[in-house]
Amino acid sequence: MVVTGASGYVGTHIVDALLGAGHQVLALSRRPVPERPGLRWLHWDLTQTAPSDLPEATAVVHAAAHVNDWDPWPVQQRVTVNGTARVLAAFPTARIVLVSSCSVYPLVKGLVDESVPPTTRPLSPYPRAKIAQEELVGARPGSLILRPHAVYGPGDPTLLPRLSAARVFGRFLVPSGRRTLVHLTHVDLLAAACVAAVERPEVTGIVNVADADALPALDIVRAISTANGWPERPLLLGEALTWTIAVALEAWGHASPARKHPLLTRYSASHVARSRIFVTTRLDRDLGVAPTAPRLSTWTLEP
């Protein structure tokens, strides 16, 4: 089995899960991964041509992508889109399991299943690139696209640091409403879905991957505050104010010479500001992976 992006947060968990299930793994990434029995590592920056010594593979879990939602389209295109084309060319006969994102969906409220088409108005270059990535992979017969939402877990390097930065003046500013339901995906659940995906090649198409329950934003904030020892009292901004702030901060970010990543963007707000519940029927029925209850006590800055 091949894993791209193997040194990243999600990629390392996928590698661990595949090894734990008894698979031999070829890890592809820019940074080395720890040596272990059953694991081989090769350096591959997906903006470059593929290594000459790549073996044939029965399945590729493609977890590599440029995850910074603030970087411009040319960067996303070079890494995520063109990199995916290189992976497909390097493994012309392999089953491709793509780790995509629920950010490809339009920002609708309520239940969202796999039949909902991708948005025509992506909120940043990141979901635009994921949509293009899905189009490339979806054209490969026998491929499977996994769509997690807001991946979390111990040592989360993306979502939790942003939430932590919103702790100011004794308050925890939360870009959400008191009754807003937020549907998360534990990284271990996503890794388990990847293992099932390579073991069940008959399952194709698109599969949502999310925890068993969506939770009120306030419950999530209180749980992660307890897990990380944060004393600040939560202040929920509500959906309307959240979007107003995100638009203003994006405008400031684009205008500043350094083009610094804003604390809040429309893309990051989309994960928490509007109630959405992702239907996981296919995850359980077709892949045999039962969504697990949220494990917010494991959502810590330290691994």
Contacts in CASP RR format, 6 or more apart in sequence:
PFRMAT RR
TARGET T0000
AUTHOR 0000-0000-0000
METHOD contacts of the structure
MODEL  1
MVVTGASGYVGTHIVDALLGAGHQVLALSRRPVPERPGLRWLHWDLTQTA
PSDLPEATAVVHAAAHVNDWDPWPVQQRVTVNGTARVLAAFPTARIVLVS
SCSVYPLVKGLVDESVPPTTRPLSPYPRAKIAQEELVGARPGSLILRPHA
VYGPGDPTLLPRLSAARVFGRFLVPSGRRTLVHLTHVDLLAAACVAAVER
PEVTGIVNVADADALPALDIVRAISTANGWPERPLLLGEALTWTIAVALE
AWGHASPARKHPLLTRYSASHVARSRIFVTTRLDRDLGVAPTAPRLSTWT
LEP
1 18 0 8 1.000
1 23 0 8 1.000
1 24 0 8 1.000
1 25 0 8 1.000
1 26 0 8 1.000
1 57 0 8 1.000
1 58 0 8 1.000
1 59 0 8 1.000
1 60 0 8 1.000
1 61 0 8 1.000
1 198 0 8 1.000
2 25 0 8 1.000
2 26 0 8 1.000
2 28 0 8 1.000
2 57 0 8 1.000
2 59 0 8 1.000
2 60 0 8 1.000
2 61 0 8 1.000
2 91 0 8 1.000
2 94 0 8 1.000
3 11 0 8 1.000
3 14 0 8 1.000
3 15 0 8 1.000
3 18 0 8 1.000
3 25 0 8 1.000
3 26 0 8 1.000
3 27 0 8 1.000
3 28 0 8 1.000
3 60 0 8 1.000
3 61 0 8 1.000
3 63 0 8 1.000
4 28 0 8 1.000
4 29 0 8 1.000
4 44 0 8 1.000
4 46 0 8 1.000
4 60 0 8 1.000
4 61 0 8 1.000
4 62 0 8 1.000
4 63 0 8 1.000
4 64 0 8 1.000
4 87 0 8 1.000
5 11 0 8 1.000
5 27 0 8 1.000
5 28 0 8 1.000
5 29 0 8 1.000
5 30 0 8 1.000
5 63 0 8 1.000
5 64 0 8 1.000
6 12 0 8 1.000
6 14 0 8 1.000
6 15 0 8 1.000
6 25 0 8 1.000
6 27 0 8 1.000
6 28 0 8 1.000
6 29 0 8 1.000
6 33 0 8 1.000
6 41 0 8 1.000
6 63 0 8 1.000
7 27 0 8 1.000
7 29 0 8 1.000
7 30 0 8 1.000
7 31 0 8 1.000
7 32 0 8 1.000
7 33 0 8 1.000
8 29 0 8 1.000
8 31 0 8 1.000
8 63 0 8 1.000
9 151 0 8 1.000
9 155 0 8 1.000
9 156 0 8 1.000
9 157 0 8 1.000
9 158 0 8 1.000
9 187 0 8 1.000
10 63 0 8 1.000
10 99 0 8 1.000
10 151 0 8 1.000
10 187 0 8 1.000
10 190 0 8 1.000
10 191 0 8 1.000
11 61 0 8 1.000
11 63 0 8 1.000
11 99 0 8 1.000
11 191 0 8 1.000
12 33 0 8 1.000
13 187 0 8 1.000
13 188 0 8 1.000
13 190 0 8 1.000
13 191 0 8 1.000
14 61 0 8 1.000
14 63 0 8 1.000
14 99 0 8 1.000
14 190 0 8 1.000
14 191 0 8 1.000
14 194 0 8 1.000
14 195 0 8 1.000
15 25 0 8 1.000
15 27 0 8 1.000
15 33 0 8 1.000
15 39 0 8 1.000
16 191 0 8 1.000
17 188 0 8 1.000
17 191 0 8 1.000
17 192 0 8 1.000
17 194 0 8 1.000
17 195 0 8 1.000
18 25 0 8 1.000
18 61 0 8 1.000
18 194 0 8 1.000
18 195 0 8 1.000
18 198 0 8 1.000
19 25 0 8 1.000
19 36 0 8 1.000
19 37 0 8 1.000
19 38 0 8 1.000
19 39 0 8 1.000
21 195 0 8 1.000
21 199 0 8 1.000
23 195 0 8 1.000
23 198 0 8 1.000
24 38 0 8 1.000
24 39 0 8 1.000
24 40 0 8 1.000
25 38 0 8 1.000
25 39 0 8 1.000
25 40 0 8 1.000
26 40 0 8 1.000
26 41 0 8 1.000
26 42 0 8 1.000
26 55 0 8 1.000
26 57 0 8 1.000
27 33 0 8 1.000
27 39 0 8 1.000
27 40 0 8 1.000
27 41 0 8 1.000
27 42 0 8 1.000
28 41 0 8 1.000
28 42 0 8 1.000
28 43 0 8 1.000
28 44 0 8 1.000
28 64 0 8 1.000
29 41 0 8 1.000
29 43 0 8 1.000
29 44 0 8 1.000
29 64 0 8 1.000
30 43 0 8 1.000
30 44 0 8 1.000
30 45 0 8 1.000
32 41 0 8 1.000
32 43 0 8 1.000
33 39 0 8 1.000
33 41 0 8 1.000
35 41 0 8 1.000
42 51 0 8 1.000
42 53 0 8 1.000
42 54 0 8 1.000
43 51 0 8 1.000
44 50 0 8 1.000
44 51 0 8 1.000
46 64 0 8 1.000
46 79 0 8 1.000
46 82 0 8 1.000
46 83 0 8 1.000
46 84 0 8 1.000
46 86 0 8 1.000
46 87 0 8 1.000
47 78 0 8 1.000
47 79 0 8 1.000
47 82 0 8 1.000
47 83 0 8 1.000
49 86 0 8 1.000
50 86 0 8 1.000
50 89 0 8 1.000
50 90 0 8 1.000
54 90 0 8 1.000
54 91 0 8 1.000
56 91 0 8 1.000
56 93 0 8 1.000
56 94 0 8 1.000
57 91 0 8 1.000
57 94 0 8 1.000
58 94 0 8 1.000
58 95 0 8 1.000
58 198 0 8 1.000
59 94 0 8 1.000
59 95 0 8 1.000
59 96 0 8 1.000
59 97 0 8 1.000
59 197 0 8 1.000
59 198 0 8 1.000
59 201 0 8 1.000
60 87 0 8 1.000
60 91 0 8 1.000
60 94 0 8 1.000
60 95 0 8 1.000
60 96 0 8 1.000
60 97 0 8 1.000
61 97 0 8 1.000
61 99 0 8 1.000
61 194 0 8 1.000
61 197 0 8 1.000
61 198 0 8 1.000
62 84 0 8 1.000
62 87 0 8 1.000
62 96 0 8 1.000
62 97 0 8 1.000
62 98 0 8 1.000
62 99 0 8 1.000
62 137 0 8 1.000
63 99 0 8 1.000
63 194 0 8 1.000
64 79 0 8 1.000
64 83 0 8 1.000
64 87 0 8 1.000
65 79 0 8 1.000
65 80 0 8 1.000
65 99 0 8 1.000
65 129 0 8 1.000
65 130 0 8 1.000
65 133 0 8 1.000
66 75 0 8 1.000
66 76 0 8 1.000
66 79 0 8 1.000
66 80 0 8 1.000
66 126 0 8 1.000
66 129 0 8 1.000
67 126 0 8 1.000
67 158 0 8 1.000
68 75 0 8 1.000
68 126 0 8 1.000
68 261 0 8 1.000
69 124 0 8 1.000
69 125 0 8 1.000
69 126 0 8 1.000
69 127 0 8 1.000
69 265 0 8 1.000
69 267 0 8 1.000
69 268 0 8 1.000
70 124 0 8 1.000
70 259 0 8 1.000
70 261 0 8 1.000
70 262 0 8 1.000
70 265 0 8 1.000
71 125 0 8 1.000
71 126 0 8 1.000
72 125 0 8 1.000
73 125 0 8 1.000
73 128 0 8 1.000
73 129 0 8 1.000
75 125 0 8 1.000
76 125 0 8 1.000
76 126 0 8 1.000
76 128 0 8 1.000
76 129 0 8 1.000
77 129 0 8 1.000
77 132 0 8 1.000
79 129 0 8 1.000
80 129 0 8 1.000
80 130 0 8 1.000
80 132 0 8 1.000
80 133 0 8 1.000
81 129 0 8 1.000
81 132 0 8 1.000
81 133 0 8 1.000
81 136 0 8 1.000
84 98 0 8 1.000
84 133 0 8 1.000
84 136 0 8 1.000
84 137 0 8 1.000
85 136 0 8 1.000
87 96 0 8 1.000
88 96 0 8 1.000
88 136 0 8 1.000
88 137 0 8 1.000
88 140 0 8 1.000
95 142 0 8 1.000
95 143 0 8 1.000
95 144 0 8 1.000
95 198 0 8 1.000
95 201 0 8 1.000
96 137 0 8 1.000
96 140 0 8 1.000
96 142 0 8 1.000
96 143 0 8 1.000
96 144 0 8 1.000
97 143 0 8 1.000
97 144 0 8 1.000
97 146 0 8 1.000
97 194 0 8 1.000
97 197 0 8 1.000
97 198 0 8 1.000
98 133 0 8 1.000
98 134 0 8 1.000
98 137 0 8 1.000
98 138 0 8 1.000
98 143 0 8 1.000
98 144 0 8 1.000
98 145 0 8 1.000
98 146 0 8 1.000
99 146 0 8 1.000
99 148 0 8 1.000
99 190 0 8 1.000
99 194 0 8 1.000
100 130 0 8 1.000
100 133 0 8 1.000
100 134 0 8 1.000
100 145 0 8 1.000
100 146 0 8 1.000
100 147 0 8 1.000
100 148 0 8 1.000
101 126 0 8 1.000
101 127 0 8 1.000
101 130 0 8 1.000
101 147 0 8 1.000
101 148 0 8 1.000
101 149 0 8 1.000
102 112 0 8 1.000
102 147 0 8 1.000
102 148 0 8 1.000
102 149 0 8 1.000
102 150 0 8 1.000
102 208 0 8 1.000
102 210 0 8 1.000
102 276 0 8 1.000
102 278 0 8 1.000
103 122 0 8 1.000
103 123 0 8 1.000
103 126 0 8 1.000
103 127 0 8 1.000
103 130 0 8 1.000
103 149 0 8 1.000
103 267 0 8 1.000
103 270 0 8 1.000
103 271 0 8 1.000
104 118 0 8 1.000
104 119 0 8 1.000
104 122 0 8 1.000
104 127 0 8 1.000
104 130 0 8 1.000
104 131 0 8 1.000
104 134 0 8 1.000
104 147 0 8 1.000
105 112 0 8 1.000
105 116 0 8 1.000
105 118 0 8 1.000
105 119 0 8 1.000
105 147 0 8 1.000
105 276 0 8 1.000
106 116 0 8 1.000
106 117 0 8 1.000
106 118 0 8 1.000
106 119 0 8 1.000
106 120 0 8 1.000
106 121 0 8 1.000
107 119 0 8 1.000
107 123 0 8 1.000
107 270 0 8 1.000
107 274 0 8 1.000
107 276 0 8 1.000
108 116 0 8 1.000
108 276 0 8 1.000
109 274 0 8 1.000
109 275 0 8 1.000
109 276 0 8 1.000
110 275 0 8 1.000
110 276 0 8 1.000
110 277 0 8 1.000
111 277 0 8 1.000
111 279 0 8 1.000
112 208 0 8 1.000
112 276 0 8 1.000
112 277 0 8 1.000
112 278 0 8 1.000
112 279 0 8 1.000
113 208 0 8 1.000
113 278 0 8 1.000
113 279 0 8 1.000
113 281 0 8 1.000
114 147 0 8 1.000
114 205 0 8 1.000
114 206 0 8 1.000
114 207 0 8 1.000
114 208 0 8 1.000
114 279 0 8 1.000
114 282 0 8 1.000
118 131 0 8 1.000
118 134 0 8 1.000
119 127 0 8 1.000
119 131 0 8 1.000
122 128 0 8 1.000
122 131 0 8 1.000
123 265 0 8 1.000
123 266 0 8 1.000
123 267 0 8 1.000
123 270 0 8 1.000
124 265 0 8 1.000
124 266 0 8 1.000
124 267 0 8 1.000
126 267 0 8 1.000
127 267 0 8 1.000
134 145 0 8 1.000
134 206 0 8 1.000
137 143 0 8 1.000
137 145 0 8 1.000
138 145 0 8 1.000
138 205 0 8 1.000
142 201 0 8 1.000
142 204 0 8 1.000
142 205 0 8 1.000
143 204 0 8 1.000
143 205 0 8 1.000
144 197 0 8 1.000
144 203 0 8 1.000
144 204 0 8 1.000
144 205 0 8 1.000
144 206 0 8 1.000
144 207 0 8 1.000
145 205 0 8 1.000
145 206 0 8 1.000
145 207 0 8 1.000
146 190 0 8 1.000
146 193 0 8 1.000
146 194 0 8 1.000
146 197 0 8 1.000
146 207 0 8 1.000
146 209 0 8 1.000
147 206 0 8 1.000
147 207 0 8 1.000
147 208 0 8 1.000
147 209 0 8 1.000
147 278 0 8 1.000
148 185 0 8 1.000
148 190 0 8 1.000
148 193 0 8 1.000
148 208 0 8 1.000
148 209 0 8 1.000
148 210 0 8 1.000
149 183 0 8 1.000
149 184 0 8 1.000
149 185 0 8 1.000
149 208 0 8 1.000
149 209 0 8 1.000
149 210 0 8 1.000
149 271 0 8 1.000
149 276 0 8 1.000
149 278 0 8 1.000
150 159 0 8 1.000
150 182 0 8 1.000
150 183 0 8 1.000
150 184 0 8 1.000
150 185 0 8 1.000
150 271 0 8 1.000
150 272 0 8 1.000
151 158 0 8 1.000
151 159 0 8 1.000
151 184 0 8 1.000
151 185 0 8 1.000
151 186 0 8 1.000
151 187 0 8 1.000
151 190 0 8 1.000
152 159 0 8 1.000
152 160 0 8 1.000
152 184 0 8 1.000
152 185 0 8 1.000
152 186 0 8 1.000
152 187 0 8 1.000
152 296 0 8 1.000
152 299 0 8 1.000
153 186 0 8 1.000
153 187 0 8 1.000
153 188 0 8 1.000
153 295 0 8 1.000
153 298 0 8 1.000
153 299 0 8 1.000
153 300 0 8 1.000
154 298 0 8 1.000
154 299 0 8 1.000
154 300 0 8 1.000
154 302 0 8 1.000
154 303 0 8 1.000
155 300 0 8 1.000
155 301 0 8 1.000
155 302 0 8 1.000
155 303 0 8 1.000
156 187 0 8 1.000
156 299 0 8 1.000
156 300 0 8 1.000
156 301 0 8 1.000
159 271 0 8 1.000
160 224 0 8 1.000
160 228 0 8 1.000
160 299 0 8 1.000
160 300 0 8 1.000
160 301 0 8 1.000
161 301 0 8 1.000
162 263 0 8 1.000
162 264 0 8 1.000
162 268 0 8 1.000
163 172 0 8 1.000
163 221 0 8 1.000
163 224 0 8 1.000
164 228 0 8 1.000
164 230 0 8 1.000
164 301 0 8 1.000
165 263 0 8 1.000
166 172 0 8 1.000
166 173 0 8 1.000
166 174 0 8 1.000
166 175 0 8 1.000
166 263 0 8 1.000
166 264 0 8 1.000
167 173 0 8 1.000
167 230 0 8 1.000
167 232 0 8 1.000
170 231 0 8 1.000
170 232 0 8 1.000
170 233 0 8 1.000
171 232 0 8 1.000
171 233 0 8 1.000
171 234 0 8 1.000
171 235 0 8 1.000
172 221 0 8 1.000
172 225 0 8 1.000
172 230 0 8 1.000
172 232 0 8 1.000
172 233 0 8 1.000
172 234 0 8 1.000
172 235 0 8 1.000
173 235 0 8 1.000
173 237 0 8 1.000
174 217 0 8 1.000
174 218 0 8 1.000
174 221 0 8 1.000
174 234 0 8 1.000
174 235 0 8 1.000
174 236 0 8 1.000
174 237 0 8 1.000
174 272 0 8 1.000
175 237 0 8 1.000
175 238 0 8 1.000
175 242 0 8 1.000
175 245 0 8 1.000
175 246 0 8 1.000
175 264 0 8 1.000
175 268 0 8 1.000
175 269 0 8 1.000
175 272 0 8 1.000
175 273 0 8 1.000
176 182 0 8 1.000
176 217 0 8 1.000
176 236 0 8 1.000
176 237 0 8 1.000
176 238 0 8 1.000
176 239 0 8 1.000
176 242 0 8 1.000
176 272 0 8 1.000
176 273 0 8 1.000
177 217 0 8 1.000
177 218 0 8 1.000
177 236 0 8 1.000
177 237 0 8 1.000
177 238 0 8 1.000
177 239 0 8 1.000
177 242 0 8 1.000
177 273 0 8 1.000
178 216 0 8 1.000
178 217 0 8 1.000
178 218 0 8 1.000
178 236 0 8 1.000
178 238 0 8 1.000
179 216 0 8 1.000
179 275 0 8 1.000
180 216 0 8 1.000
180 217 0 8 1.000
180 238 0 8 1.000
180 239 0 8 1.000
180 272 0 8 1.000
180 273 0 8 1.000
180 274 0 8 1.000
180 275 0 8 1.000
181 214 0 8 1.000
181 215 0 8 1.000
181 216 0 8 1.000
181 217 0 8 1.000
181 275 0 8 1.000
181 276 0 8 1.000
181 277 0 8 1.000
182 214 0 8 1.000
182 215 0 8 1.000
182 216 0 8 1.000
182 217 0 8 1.000
182 220 0 8 1.000
182 271 0 8 1.000
182 272 0 8 1.000
182 275 0 8 1.000
183 210 0 8 1.000
183 211 0 8 1.000
183 214 0 8 1.000
183 276 0 8 1.000
183 277 0 8 1.000
183 278 0 8 1.000
184 210 0 8 1.000
184 211 0 8 1.000
184 214 0 8 1.000
184 215 0 8 1.000
184 220 0 8 1.000
184 294 0 8 1.000
185 209 0 8 1.000
185 210 0 8 1.000
185 211 0 8 1.000
186 211 0 8 1.000
186 292 0 8 1.000
186 294 0 8 1.000
186 295 0 8 1.000
186 298 0 8 1.000
188 292 0 8 1.000
188 295 0 8 1.000
189 209 0 8 1.000
189 210 0 8 1.000
189 211 0 8 1.000
189 289 0 8 1.000
189 291 0 8 1.000
189 292 0 8 1.000
190 209 0 8 1.000
192 289 0 8 1.000
193 207 0 8 1.000
193 209 0 8 1.000
193 283 0 8 1.000
193 287 0 8 1.000
193 289 0 8 1.000
196 203 0 8 1.000
196 287 0 8 1.000
196 288 0 8 1.000
196 289 0 8 1.000
197 203 0 8 1.000
197 207 0 8 1.000
197 287 0 8 1.000
200 286 0 8 1.000
200 287 0 8 1.000
200 288 0 8 1.000
203 282 0 8 1.000
203 286 0 8 1.000
203 287 0 8 1.000
206 282 0 8 1.000
207 282 0 8 1.000
207 283 0 8 1.000
207 286 0 8 1.000
207 287 0 8 1.000
208 278 0 8 1.000
208 279 0 8 1.000
208 280 0 8 1.000
208 282 0 8 1.000
208 283 0 8 1.000
209 280 0 8 1.000
209 283 0 8 1.000
209 289 0 8 1.000
210 278 0 8 1.000
210 280 0 8 1.000
210 283 0 8 1.000
210 291 0 8 1.000
211 291 0 8 1.000
211 292 0 8 1.000
211 293 0 8 1.000
211 294 0 8 1.000
212 280 0 8 1.000
212 290 0 8 1.000
212 291 0 8 1.000
212 292 0 8 1.000
212 293 0 8 1.000
212 294 0 8 1.000
213 293 0 8 1.000
213 294 0 8 1.000
214 275 0 8 1.000
214 276 0 8 1.000
214 277 0 8 1.000
215 294 0 8 1.000
215 296 0 8 1.000
217 236 0 8 1.000
217 272 0 8 1.000
218 234 0 8 1.000
218 236 0 8 1.000
220 294 0 8 1.000
220 296 0 8 1.000
221 234 0 8 1.000
221 236 0 8 1.000
222 234 0 8 1.000
223 296 0 8 1.000
223 297 0 8 1.000
223 299 0 8 1.000
224 230 0 8 1.000
224 296 0 8 1.000
224 299 0 8 1.000
224 300 0 8 1.000
225 231 0 8 1.000
225 232 0 8 1.000
225 234 0 8 1.000
226 297 0 8 1.000
227 296 0 8 1.000
227 297 0 8 1.000
227 298 0 8 1.000
227 299 0 8 1.000
227 300 0 8 1.000
228 299 0 8 1.000
228 300 0 8 1.000
228 301 0 8 1.000
237 245 0 8 1.000
238 273 0 8 1.000
239 273 0 8 1.000
239 274 0 8 1.000
242 264 0 8 1.000
242 269 0 8 1.000
242 272 0 8 1.000
242 273 0 8 1.000
243 266 0 8 1.000
243 269 0 8 1.000
243 273 0 8 1.000
245 264 0 8 1.000
246 262 0 8 1.000
246 264 0 8 1.000
246 265 0 8 1.000
246 266 0 8 1.000
246 268 0 8 1.000
246 269 0 8 1.000
247 266 0 8 1.000
249 262 0 8 1.000
249 263 0 8 1.000
249 264 0 8 1.000
249 265 0 8 1.000
250 262 0 8 1.000
250 265 0 8 1.000
250 266 0 8 1.000
252 262 0 8 1.000
253 259 0 8 1.000
253 260 0 8 1.000
253 261 0 8 1.000
253 262 0 8 1.000
280 291 0 8 1.000
283 289 0 8 1.000
283 291 0 8 1.000
284 290 0 8 1.000
284 291 0 8 1.000
END
